[in-house]
Amino acid sequence: MRRNSSTVVVLAGSAPGEVLAAVGRSMNVTLIRPEEPADSGGDGVAAAAGALRRAGRATSPYALVAADPLAAVAVSWRDMWDVSRQPGPAQFEQEAAKALAAWRAGRFELPDYYLVLATDTGAADVGDQRPDFHLGPLRSARPHRVAVVAATEPAQQAVGVLQALGSLRHGRWWPPLDEVIETARTFYPDSLAEGQRVTA
């Protein structure tokens, strides 16, 4: 478990620039962006690990990190369940192995919390949503450690992020990352609907 003066929160997925700009203006939040953008072709795990290290030195109440060391794992897990492509688990296992190697080498720790911007708040049923690593296996591992902002308009998202930061609940620390990955291997996306009906 990390011992920082700031609560370190990873903003999962991509967030509009206006959301990041609005949140970054808060006196209680230090916004940390990766030094190298995740889509630049570099090592996304290394970029996120560097951003998390910088977040660990922040002195504001919250350090919001716009980089996720598990981003490639999350994408490959979602793609694994794409029935139109049926890619199988090979890419997921490759990305999981990279993340686990970096974690075991001490290059990063999981953040205090993950914050997920909902991509579709108008779905008729939670089961209609695409499989999501953060809201599925990661949240099932530690429900209190994954918060959701249910808004799609940037202005509402920015307000939602700040509100979510102020209402994060305490809970047990993350299990080891290899346990999280094992949970992902056996987590069936249809269980998202049942799991999300319960307030975590």
N, C-alpha and C positions, 0 to 999 in steps of 0.2 A: 504494500500500500504506500502510495506517495505521501509525502509530508510537505505540502506547499502552502504558502500564504494565500494563494488564489485557488478557487475551485476551477479545475480545468475541464472544459466542455468541448467536445468535438461536434461540429455541425456537420452531420452526415449528408452526403450528396452535394449537389451544386445548389448554391443560393444566388439569387439575383444580386448584382452589384449594389443596387439601391438598398437592399436589405442589409448587406454588410456595412455599407456606408452609414446607414441610420443607426445600426447597433454600435458601430465603432465610435459614434459621437457620445455615447453614454459614458459618464464619468466613472461608473462602476465596472465597466467592461474594457478589457484590453483585447483588441482584435488581432489575432495572429494569423498571417497568411503564409503559405509555404514560400520559400525563397525561389523555388522553381515550380511553375505551375504543373499540376498533375498531368495535364494533357500535352506536355511539351516533349514527351518521348523519353524523359528521364526515369529514374527510379522513384516511383510514387511512394514506396515505403520509406525510403531515405528522406524524401522531402517532408513527409508527414512526421517522421521521427525528429527531424530538425525543428519543425514547428512546435512539436510537443516539448522539446527541450527548452525552447525559448519561452513557451507558456509557463514552464516550471519556474522561471525567474520573474514572472509578472508579480506586481505588488497590489494590483487592483483586486476587488472581491472576486471577480470572474475573469478568466482568460478563455475567450471563445476562439477555437482553432478551426480554421477553414481548410483543414486537411485531415484525412483519415488514413491511418496505417492499414486499415482493413478494407479500403475502398475497392481494390481489385478483387479481393475475396468476395465482397458483397456483390459485385457485378457478375462474377463468374458463377456464384451460387444462384443468382436470379436467372442467368442464362441457362443454367443446367435444367431448369424447370420449364424452359420454353418448348412446348410440345411441337411447335411448328418447325423447329430446327433440330431438336433432339441431339444436342451436342455431347451428351454424356458427362461424366464427372471429371474427365481428364484435366480440363482447364482449371476447374475449381481446385483439384488436388495440387496442381502446379502452383497456383497463387497461394493456397493455404500453406504449402511447404515453404515458400519464400517468406511469408509473414511469420511463420513459426520460427524459422531460422533467425530472422532479425530479432524477434522477441527473446528467444533463448540466448542470443548473444548480448542481450541487455541494451539493444539499440532503441527500444521504446517500451513503455508501459501503457496499458490501456488508460484512457482519461478517467476522470472522476465520473463523468456522465457523457452520454451521447444524446444529441438533440436532433430529431428528425423533422424536416419540413414535409408535411403531408403533400403528396402529389395529386391526389384526387379526393377531395372532401365531398364530392357529389355522387360517389358511387352508391348505387342502390343497396348494396350489401357489401360488408367487409370482404366477403369471399370473392367479390368481383374484382378486387384490387390485385395488381401483379404481386408475385412473391417478393418479399422484401427481407433481406438478411437482418437488418437492424431491428425491424419490428417482429421478426420471426424468431430464429434461433438465438440471436443476441439478447433480445428482450426476454425470452423465456428463461435464459440463464440468470438474469438479474432484473426483474421488472422495474425496480426502483431506479435503476441506473440508465434507463432509456426513456426520455421524455419526447412528446410529440407536440408539434404546433400544427393545429388543424385550420390552416388558412392558405389560400392560394394567391391572393393579391399581395404584392410586395409590401405595401404600407401595413396591411394587417399582419403579414408575416413578421415584420420588424417589431411591431407591438407584441405579437405573440412570443417571439424569442425572448424579449426582455421580461415578459410576465413569467415565462417558463423558467428562466434563470432564477427568478425570485421565489419560485415555489418548488424547487427541487427537493425531493424527499430523501431522507437518510435510509440507508439499507446496507446489507452485507456487501463487501467488496467483491470484485469480479473473481470468478474461479480462474485457475490457470488457463492460458489461451488454448492449450491443446485440448482442454475439456470443452471449451466453447466451439472449437472446430469439430470435435466429435459430435457435439449436439447438432451442429449444422448438417453433418453427414446423415443423421437419422431423423432430421426434422422434416416432416411432410408439410408442404405449404397449405394444404386444406385445413390444417390445425390452426392456422392464423385466425380464421373466423371465430372459432370457439374461444381461443385465447384472448382475442381483443374485445370480446364482449364483457370481460371482467376488467374492472378498473385496476390497473397495476400500480 
